[in-house]
Amino acid sequence: MRKSIGVAVFVSALIVAGAVAAQGMLLDYAAETVITKYQSATCDQLRALKNEPLTDKKKMAIDFLRNDSQARVAFIDKIAAPF
């Protein structure tokens, strides 16, 4: 009985760790995209990019940031970090 509970706890921990890793990857993607976009584009290019439709990955990143306040804080810390 104890062995099966231990296995269940271990599997649950792996699932949670996988979800956290996926969120971290999505957060890193969103931050790198924003940083790269604003570092390399001119004002005219940014105006043109504003009218382009969002990709599915960008939509997922935006939804993730809207729904997770801790992720928003981490995102702002990444993109607004002092040099």
Summary of the structure (lengths in Angstrom):
residues: 83
radius of gyration: 18.0
end to end distance: 54.2
largest distance: 65.5
contacts: 176
relative contact order: 0.12
helix: 84%
strand: 0%
